[in-house]
Amino acid sequence: MTGARVNRWSVVRAAFVFAAVAAPLVSRAADWPRFRGPNGSGIAEANPLPPLEWRPTRNIAWKVELPGAGSSSPIVVKDRVYVTCYSGYGLDRQDPGRMEDLRRHLLAIDRKTGQVIWTRTVEPYLPEDPYRGNFTEHGYASHTPVSDGENVYCFFGKTGVVAFDWDGNVLWKTQVGTESNPQGWGTASSPVLYKDLVIVTASAESQAIIALDKRTGQERWRAEASGLIGVWGTPVLVPVSEERTDLVIMVPNEIWGLNPDTGKLRWYSTATRTNTVCSSLVVVGDTVIGIESMGGGSVAVRAGGEGDVSATHLVWSGRDNNRISTPVAVNGRVYFFSNRVANCIDARTGERIFQARLEGGRTASARTGQPSPPGGRGGRFGGRGMGGFGGSDYGSPIAAGDRIYFTTRNGDTFVIRASDKFEQLAVNRVTDEPEDFSATPAISDGQIFIRSDRHLYCVAETVHQTSR
């Protein structure tokens, strides 16, 4: 590790030749172009609504077998779905295979038919983190790609950031570091777009947030900080005023607000007390809300200001605990799920509105795939599966209209009402096979795209079922 790093920010390289006007984005409002959709909100357009109920023989429009596993989420751009995965190594914890056989893949899939339009394979930088311990929880395709409606930008950890055009041609490839975090857990933060920049949180690879020119891959700024070493969450962009937007990320014990044009730290605040941050912040107006695990608690901080804003911008703090997934905020209420318990708090005060156990669904043993008693913990299944991290669900809840959808690791998708009273509307499955569902689904134009370690499923109102 570089000894010159500081806990917060040290901008060590800069080539600030920024365009005066951002390149226009051509994605549609209904697109789901990044992790958790528009600006990571987890909220889709409500018209049309996706199905309320489905099962393997109902409302499954198509199902596509993937060439490998992964925990990254699908994104939806125009008439295509993009998803990453990996193959060749690290598919079985008992026999991971040879690291030199590891490959990453990006697939472009026709959203109407499920037809694979093209697949591109990326050879890795080696050595990678070995497939062992908690790294087996998510593997080598954990970063969700991002698109501006024309190109797709993928982050593959030590292998770097790769830009693909609409036809799958590689535009550029830039490495952003080859280090590892002390735990050997790998990384999972997803890239975001701002103006003409691709911004990547290379937490383990270089303990830095790095902005790349989205046309060339050239590094535009780099902000290094040792505090990033325990981060797996993805930044959000928060509009503070007509002239100012902050890039905000939660790190161990603090929340940081950066200038996304330069990478310089604008403000920071005390936050949840935990040495690891697995989830991302949610934005409610000009306020960011974080709920962490490991006893970290919950916090709401108003974005903006300069320097230490702990005394002036802290809205509330609480003792709520999440797990791995990111909450979703709908109509001033924040919803999150942990161990099959649905939680709802007031975004303005942090006060609990309800807490209720989800009913039904299929629980399973993380190691055997056999059914376990009610209230048991789902997780990775045997064989290609990877063993459960304390039974944690990895996917995050998403919302459309007055519905919130939450998919557990064993494939149960619970639907609850986005209301101030708990109301479970349905529990659904796309398959009865033992697959792992660690990705957050995507919603677009009334379709839900659910990804497992083996397949990508399209859920839509239909009487037909197609497999590929």
C-alpha positions as CSV (number, residue, x, y, z in Angstrom):
1,M,0.0,0.0,0.0
2,T,1.1,3.5,-0.7
3,G,2.3,5.2,2.4
4,A,1.3,8.7,1.3
5,R,-2.4,8.0,1.5
6,V,-4.4,9.9,4.0
7,N,-7.7,9.0,5.6
8,R,-9.7,11.4,3.5
9,W,-8.6,12.9,0.2
10,S,-5.3,13.5,-1.5
11,V,-5.7,14.4,-5.1
12,V,-2.4,13.0,-6.5
13,R,-2.9,13.3,-10.2
14,A,-5.0,15.6,-12.3
15,A,-5.3,16.5,-16.0
16,F,-8.3,18.9,-15.6
17,V,-9.2,19.5,-19.2
18,F,-12.9,19.3,-18.7
19,A,-15.5,20.0,-21.4
20,A,-17.6,23.0,-20.8
21,V,-20.7,21.2,-21.6
22,A,-21.4,17.6,-20.8
23,A,-21.8,15.2,-23.7
24,P,-25.6,14.6,-24.3
25,L,-26.9,11.3,-23.0
26,V,-29.3,9.5,-25.4
27,S,-30.8,6.9,-23.0
28,R,-34.5,7.0,-22.5
29,A,-36.3,7.9,-19.3
30,A,-37.5,4.3,-18.9
31,D,-34.0,2.9,-19.2
32,W,-32.3,1.3,-16.2
33,P,-28.7,2.4,-17.1
34,R,-26.7,1.6,-14.0
35,F,-26.7,-0.1,-10.6
36,R,-30.2,0.3,-9.1
37,G,-31.4,2.4,-12.1
38,P,-31.5,6.2,-12.5
39,N,-28.9,7.7,-10.1
40,G,-29.0,4.5,-8.0
41,S,-32.5,5.3,-6.8
42,G,-33.9,1.8,-7.3
43,I,-37.2,3.4,-8.6
44,A,-38.6,2.7,-12.0
45,E,-41.3,4.5,-14.0
46,A,-44.7,3.2,-12.9
47,N,-46.4,3.1,-16.3
48,P,-46.7,0.3,-17.2
49,L,-46.4,-1.5,-13.9
50,P,-44.5,-4.9,-14.0
51,P,-46.4,-8.0,-13.0
52,L,-47.4,-8.5,-9.4
53,E,-47.2,-12.3,-9.6
54,W,-45.3,-14.9,-11.5
55,R,-44.0,-18.4,-11.4
56,P,-41.9,-20.7,-13.7
57,T,-45.0,-21.3,-15.9
58,R,-46.5,-17.9,-15.7
59,N,-45.4,-14.4,-16.8
60,I,-41.8,-15.6,-17.6
61,A,-41.3,-14.0,-21.1
62,W,-37.9,-15.7,-21.6
63,K,-35.0,-17.2,-19.9
64,V,-31.4,-17.1,-21.1
65,E,-28.6,-19.3,-19.9
66,L,-25.5,-17.3,-19.1
67,P,-21.9,-18.4,-19.9
68,G,-20.9,-18.0,-16.3
69,A,-21.7,-16.8,-12.8
70,G,-21.8,-13.3,-11.3
71,S,-23.4,-10.9,-8.8
72,S,-23.6,-7.9,-11.1
73,S,-27.0,-6.5,-11.9
74,P,-28.5,-6.3,-15.4
75,I,-28.9,-2.9,-17.0
76,V,-31.5,-2.0,-19.6
77,V,-30.8,0.5,-22.5
78,K,-33.3,1.0,-25.3
79,D,-34.1,-2.5,-26.7
80,R,-31.2,-4.3,-25.0
81,V,-30.3,-5.8,-21.7
82,Y,-26.6,-5.9,-20.7
83,V,-25.1,-8.2,-18.1
84,T,-21.6,-9.3,-17.1
85,C,-20.4,-12.7,-15.8
86,Y,-17.3,-14.7,-15.4
87,S,-16.2,-18.3,-16.3
88,G,-13.3,-20.7,-16.2
89,Y,-12.3,-20.3,-12.5
90,G,-14.1,-19.8,-9.2
91,L,-17.4,-21.5,-10.0
92,D,-17.1,-24.3,-7.4
93,R,-15.6,-23.7,-3.9
94,Q,-14.6,-27.3,-3.7
95,D,-12.7,-27.3,-7.0
96,P,-12.2,-23.7,-8.2
97,G,-10.0,-24.7,-11.2
98,R,-7.1,-22.8,-12.6
99,M,-6.9,-19.0,-12.2
100,E,-5.3,-18.7,-15.7
101,D,-8.6,-19.9,-17.2
102,L,-10.6,-17.0,-15.7
103,R,-12.5,-14.9,-18.2
104,R,-15.0,-12.0,-17.9
105,H,-17.9,-11.6,-20.3
106,L,-20.3,-8.9,-21.4
107,L,-23.6,-10.0,-23.1
108,A,-26.0,-7.8,-25.1
109,I,-29.4,-9.4,-25.1
110,D,-32.6,-8.5,-27.1
111,R,-35.1,-7.5,-24.4
112,K,-38.1,-8.6,-26.4
113,T,-37.0,-12.1,-27.4
114,G,-34.1,-13.0,-25.1
115,Q,-31.9,-13.6,-28.1
116,V,-28.2,-13.0,-27.4
117,I,-27.0,-10.3,-29.8
118,W,-23.4,-10.6,-29.0
119,T,-21.0,-11.8,-26.3
120,R,-17.6,-10.3,-25.7
121,T,-14.9,-11.9,-23.6
122,V,-12.2,-10.1,-21.6
123,E,-9.0,-11.7,-20.5
124,P,-8.1,-10.9,-16.9
125,Y,-5.1,-9.3,-15.3
126,L,-3.4,-12.0,-13.2
127,P,-2.9,-12.9,-10.5
128,E,-6.4,-12.1,-9.3
129,D,-7.6,-12.5,-5.7
130,P,-7.8,-16.2,-5.1
131,Y,-11.2,-17.8,-4.9
132,R,-11.5,-18.5,-1.2
133,G,-13.1,-17.2,2.0
134,N,-15.6,-14.4,1.7
135,F,-14.5,-13.8,-1.9
136,T,-16.5,-16.8,-2.8
137,E,-19.6,-14.9,-1.8
138,H,-19.6,-12.8,-5.0
139,G,-16.8,-13.9,-7.4
140,Y,-15.3,-12.0,-10.3
141,A,-18.3,-10.2,-11.9
142,S,-19.7,-8.1,-9.1
143,H,-19.6,-4.5,-10.6
144,T,-22.7,-3.6,-12.5
145,P,-22.0,-1.9,-15.9
146,V,-23.2,1.6,-16.8
147,S,-24.4,3.0,-20.1
148,D,-24.9,6.5,-21.6
149,G,-27.3,5.1,-24.2
150,E,-24.5,4.7,-26.8
151,N,-21.7,2.8,-25.1
152,V,-21.3,0.4,-22.2
153,Y,-18.7,0.8,-19.5
154,C,-17.6,-2.2,-17.4
155,F,-15.4,-2.3,-14.3
156,F,-13.6,-5.7,-13.8
157,G,-11.5,-5.0,-10.7
158,K,-7.8,-5.5,-11.3
159,T,-8.4,-6.0,-15.0
160,G,-9.7,-2.4,-15.2
161,V,-12.4,-0.5,-16.9
162,V,-13.4,-1.5,-20.4
163,A,-15.6,0.6,-22.8
164,F,-17.7,-1.1,-25.5
165,D,-19.7,0.5,-28.3
166,W,-23.2,-0.6,-29.4
167,D,-21.8,-3.3,-31.6
168,G,-19.5,-4.8,-28.9
169,N,-16.3,-3.3,-30.1
170,V,-13.7,-2.4,-27.4
171,L,-13.2,1.4,-27.5
172,W,-10.6,1.5,-24.7
173,K,-9.4,-0.3,-21.7
174,T,-7.8,1.4,-18.6
175,Q,-6.4,-0.3,-15.5
176,V,-7.1,1.5,-12.2
177,G,-5.0,-0.5,-9.8
178,T,-4.0,-4.1,-8.9
179,E,-3.9,-4.1,-5.1
180,S,-6.1,-6.1,-2.8
181,N,-7.9,-5.3,0.4
182,P,-6.5,-6.8,3.6
183,Q,-9.5,-9.2,3.9
184,G,-9.2,-10.6,0.4
185,W,-12.8,-9.9,-0.2
186,G,-12.5,-8.3,-3.7
187,T,-14.6,-5.3,-4.8
188,A,-18.1,-4.6,-5.9
189,S,-18.6,-0.8,-6.3
190,S,-20.1,0.0,-9.7
191,P,-19.1,2.8,-12.1
192,V,-21.3,5.9,-12.5
193,L,-21.4,8.6,-15.2
194,Y,-21.2,12.3,-14.8
195,K,-20.9,14.6,-17.8
196,D,-18.2,13.1,-19.9
197,L,-16.6,11.1,-17.1
198,V,-16.8,7.5,-16.0
199,I,-16.2,7.5,-12.2
200,V,-15.0,4.3,-10.6
201,T,-14.5,3.5,-6.9
202,A,-11.4,1.4,-7.1
203,S,-11.4,0.7,-3.3
204,A,-9.3,-2.4,-3.1
205,E,-7.4,-1.9,-6.4
206,S,-5.9,1.5,-5.5
207,Q,-7.8,3.0,-2.5
208,A,-9.0,5.7,-4.9
209,I,-12.0,7.1,-6.7
210,I,-10.9,7.7,-10.3
211,A,-12.5,9.6,-13.1
212,L,-11.8,8.6,-16.7
213,D,-12.7,10.4,-19.9
214,K,-15.5,8.3,-21.3
215,R,-14.4,8.8,-24.9
216,T,-10.7,7.9,-24.5
217,G,-10.3,6.2,-21.1
218,Q,-7.7,8.8,-20.1
219,E,-7.5,9.5,-16.4
220,R,-8.9,12.9,-15.6
221,W,-8.6,12.9,-11.8
222,R,-7.7,10.6,-9.0
223,A,-8.6,11.1,-5.4
224,E,-6.8,8.6,-3.0
225,A,-7.8,7.9,0.6
226,S,-7.1,5.0,2.9
227,G,-10.7,5.3,4.2
228,L,-11.9,3.7,0.9
229,I,-10.4,0.3,1.8
230,G,-13.6,-0.9,3.5
231,V,-16.0,0.3,0.8
232,W,-18.2,-1.8,-1.5
233,G,-21.0,0.7,-2.1
234,T,-21.5,2.8,-5.1
235,P,-21.5,6.7,-5.1
236,V,-24.6,8.8,-5.8
237,L,-24.9,12.2,-7.4
238,V,-26.8,14.8,-5.3
239,P,-28.0,18.1,-6.8
240,V,-27.3,20.8,-4.2
241,S,-28.2,23.8,-6.3
242,E,-28.6,24.7,-10.0
243,E,-24.8,25.2,-10.1
244,R,-23.6,22.4,-7.9
245,T,-23.8,18.7,-7.8
246,D,-22.0,16.6,-5.2
247,L,-20.6,13.1,-5.6
248,V,-21.5,11.4,-2.3
249,I,-20.2,8.1,-0.8
250,M,-20.4,6.5,2.6
251,V,-17.1,5.1,4.0
252,P,-16.3,3.6,7.4
253,N,-17.5,6.1,10.0
254,E,-18.1,9.0,7.6
255,I,-19.9,10.3,4.6
256,W,-17.9,12.3,2.0
257,G,-19.1,14.8,-0.6
258,L,-16.8,15.4,-3.5
259,N,-16.7,17.8,-6.4
260,P,-17.3,15.4,-9.3
261,D,-15.5,17.7,-11.8
262,T,-12.2,17.6,-9.8
263,G,-12.4,14.8,-7.2
264,K,-11.7,17.3,-4.4
265,L,-13.3,16.8,-1.1
266,R,-16.0,19.4,-0.4
267,W,-17.4,18.2,2.9
268,Y,-17.6,15.3,5.3
269,S,-19.7,14.2,8.2
270,T,-19.6,11.6,10.9
271,A,-21.9,8.7,10.0
272,T,-22.5,5.0,10.9
273,R,-19.9,3.3,13.1
274,T,-18.6,0.4,11.1
275,N,-15.3,-0.6,9.5
276,T,-17.0,-1.9,6.4
277,V,-19.6,-0.3,4.1
278,C,-21.4,-2.7,1.9
279,S,-24.5,-0.8,0.9
280,S,-24.9,2.5,-1.0
281,L,-26.6,5.7,0.1
282,V,-30.1,6.7,-1.0
283,V,-31.1,10.2,-1.9
284,V,-34.2,11.9,-0.6
285,G,-34.2,15.5,-1.8
286,D,-30.9,17.1,-0.7
287,T,-30.4,14.5,2.0
288,V,-28.5,11.2,1.8
289,I,-29.5,8.2,4.0
290,G,-27.3,5.3,4.9
291,I,-28.1,2.1,6.9
292,E,-25.3,-0.3,7.6
293,S,-24.6,-3.7,9.1
294,M,-22.3,-4.9,11.8
295,G,-24.1,-2.7,14.4
296,G,-23.2,0.4,12.3
297,G,-26.7,2.0,12.6
298,S,-28.4,4.5,10.4
299,V,-27.8,8.1,9.5
300,A,-29.2,11.0,7.4
301,V,-27.0,13.9,6.3
302,R,-27.9,16.9,4.3
303,A,-25.5,17.3,1.3
304,G,-23.7,20.5,0.7
305,G,-21.5,22.8,2.8
306,E,-17.8,22.9,3.2
307,G,-15.4,21.0,5.5
308,D,-16.7,19.2,8.6
309,V,-20.5,19.5,8.5
310,S,-21.2,17.0,11.3
311,A,-22.6,19.7,13.6
312,T,-24.7,21.5,11.0
313,H,-25.9,18.9,8.4
314,L,-26.6,15.8,10.5
315,V,-30.4,15.4,10.2
316,W,-30.8,12.3,12.4
317,S,-29.0,9.1,13.5
318,G,-30.5,5.8,14.5
319,R,-29.8,2.2,15.5
320,D,-31.4,0.5,12.5
321,N,-29.3,-2.2,10.9
322,N,-29.3,-3.4,7.3
323,R,-27.1,-6.1,5.8
324,I,-25.6,-6.0,2.4
325,S,-28.4,-4.5,0.3
326,T,-29.2,-0.9,-0.3
327,P,-32.5,0.6,1.0
328,V,-35.1,2.2,-1.3
329,A,-36.9,5.5,-0.5
330,V,-40.5,6.0,-1.7
331,N,-42.7,8.9,-0.8
332,G,-40.7,10.0,2.2
333,R,-40.3,6.5,3.6
334,V,-37.2,4.3,3.5
335,Y,-37.7,0.5,3.1
336,F,-35.0,-2.1,3.8
337,F,-34.9,-5.9,4.3
338,S,-32.8,-8.0,6.6
339,N,-33.2,-11.7,7.4
340,R,-36.7,-11.8,5.8
341,V,-37.9,-8.9,7.9
342,A,-39.3,-5.8,6.1
343,N,-38.5,-2.5,7.7
344,C,-39.8,1.0,7.1
345,I,-38.6,4.3,8.6
346,D,-39.5,7.9,8.2
347,A,-36.9,9.6,5.9
348,R,-37.3,12.9,7.7
349,T,-36.9,11.7,11.3
350,G,-35.5,8.1,11.2
351,E,-38.4,6.9,13.3
352,R,-39.7,3.4,12.7
353,I,-43.0,3.1,10.8
354,F,-43.2,-0.6,10.8
355,Q,-41.2,-3.8,11.1
356,A,-42.8,-7.1,9.9
357,R,-41.7,-10.6,8.9
358,L,-42.1,-11.7,5.3
359,E,-44.3,-14.7,5.0
360,G,-44.0,-17.7,2.6
361,G,-41.3,-18.4,0.1
362,R,-38.7,-21.1,0.1
363,T,-35.8,-21.0,2.5
364,A,-32.8,-23.2,1.9
365,S,-29.6,-24.4,3.5
366,A,-26.7,-22.4,2.1
367,R,-24.6,-25.5,1.7
368,T,-26.9,-28.3,0.8
369,G,-29.7,-26.6,-1.1
370,Q,-32.2,-28.6,0.9
371,P,-35.2,-26.8,2.4
372,S,-34.7,-25.5,5.9
373,P,-37.3,-24.6,8.6
374,P,-39.3,-21.4,8.4
375,G,-37.2,-18.4,9.3
376,G,-34.0,-20.2,8.1
377,R,-31.4,-18.4,6.1
378,G,-31.1,-18.6,2.4
379,G,-27.8,-18.3,0.6
380,R,-25.4,-19.8,-1.9
381,F,-26.2,-23.3,-3.0
382,G,-23.8,-26.3,-3.4
383,G,-21.8,-27.1,-6.5
384,R,-21.6,-23.9,-8.4
385,G,-22.9,-22.0,-5.4
386,M,-20.6,-20.3,-3.0
387,G,-21.8,-20.7,0.7
388,G,-23.7,-18.1,2.7
389,F,-22.3,-15.0,4.3
390,G,-24.3,-15.1,7.5
391,G,-27.4,-15.8,5.4
392,S,-27.2,-12.3,4.0
393,D,-29.3,-11.3,1.0
394,Y,-27.2,-9.4,-1.5
395,G,-29.8,-7.9,-3.9
396,S,-31.4,-4.6,-3.1
397,P,-35.1,-3.7,-3.1
398,I,-36.5,-1.8,-6.1
399,A,-39.8,0.0,-6.6
400,A,-42.4,0.7,-9.3
401,G,-45.6,2.6,-8.5
402,D,-46.9,1.6,-5.1
403,R,-44.9,-1.7,-5.1
404,I,-41.6,-2.7,-3.7
405,Y,-39.9,-5.8,-5.0
406,F,-37.2,-7.6,-3.1
407,T,-35.4,-10.8,-4.3
408,T,-33.6,-13.0,-1.8
409,R,-30.5,-15.1,-2.5
410,N,-32.5,-18.3,-3.0
411,G,-34.8,-16.7,-5.6
412,D,-37.9,-15.6,-3.7
413,T,-39.1,-12.2,-4.8
414,F,-41.4,-10.6,-2.2
415,V,-43.7,-7.8,-3.2
416,I,-45.0,-5.4,-0.5
417,R,-47.0,-2.2,-0.7
418,A,-45.1,1.1,-0.6
419,S,-47.2,2.3,2.3
420,D,-47.1,3.4,5.9
421,K,-48.6,0.0,6.8
422,F,-47.1,-3.4,6.1
423,E,-48.9,-5.2,3.4
424,Q,-47.3,-8.2,1.6
425,L,-48.8,-8.5,-1.8
426,A,-47.1,-11.6,-3.3
427,V,-44.1,-13.9,-3.2
428,N,-42.8,-15.2,-6.5
429,R,-40.2,-17.4,-8.1
430,V,-38.8,-17.6,-11.6
431,T,-37.5,-21.2,-11.1
432,D,-37.7,-24.1,-8.7
433,E,-34.0,-25.0,-9.4
434,P,-31.3,-24.3,-6.8
435,E,-29.8,-21.1,-8.3
436,D,-28.2,-18.2,-6.5
437,F,-29.8,-14.7,-6.8
438,S,-27.3,-12.1,-5.5
439,A,-28.0,-9.4,-8.1
440,T,-30.4,-6.6,-7.8
441,P,-33.2,-6.9,-10.5
442,A,-33.8,-4.2,-13.1
443,I,-37.2,-2.8,-14.1
444,S,-38.0,-1.1,-17.4
445,D,-41.3,-0.7,-19.4
446,G,-43.2,-3.1,-17.3
447,Q,-40.6,-5.8,-17.4
448,I,-38.4,-7.1,-14.6
449,F,-35.0,-8.6,-15.4
450,I,-33.8,-11.0,-12.7
451,R,-30.4,-12.5,-12.8
452,S,-29.1,-15.6,-11.1
453,D,-25.7,-17.3,-11.2
454,R,-26.9,-19.3,-14.2
455,H,-29.6,-17.5,-16.0
456,L,-31.2,-14.1,-16.9
457,Y,-35.0,-14.1,-16.7
458,C,-37.5,-11.6,-18.1
459,V,-40.7,-11.3,-16.1
460,A,-43.6,-9.7,-18.0
461,E,-47.3,-10.0,-18.5
462,T,-47.5,-12.9,-20.9
463,V,-48.9,-16.3,-21.4
464,H,-45.9,-17.5,-23.3
465,Q,-42.6,-18.9,-22.1
466,T,-39.4,-19.1,-24.1
467,S,-36.1,-20.7,-23.1
468,R,-32.8,-20.2,-24.8
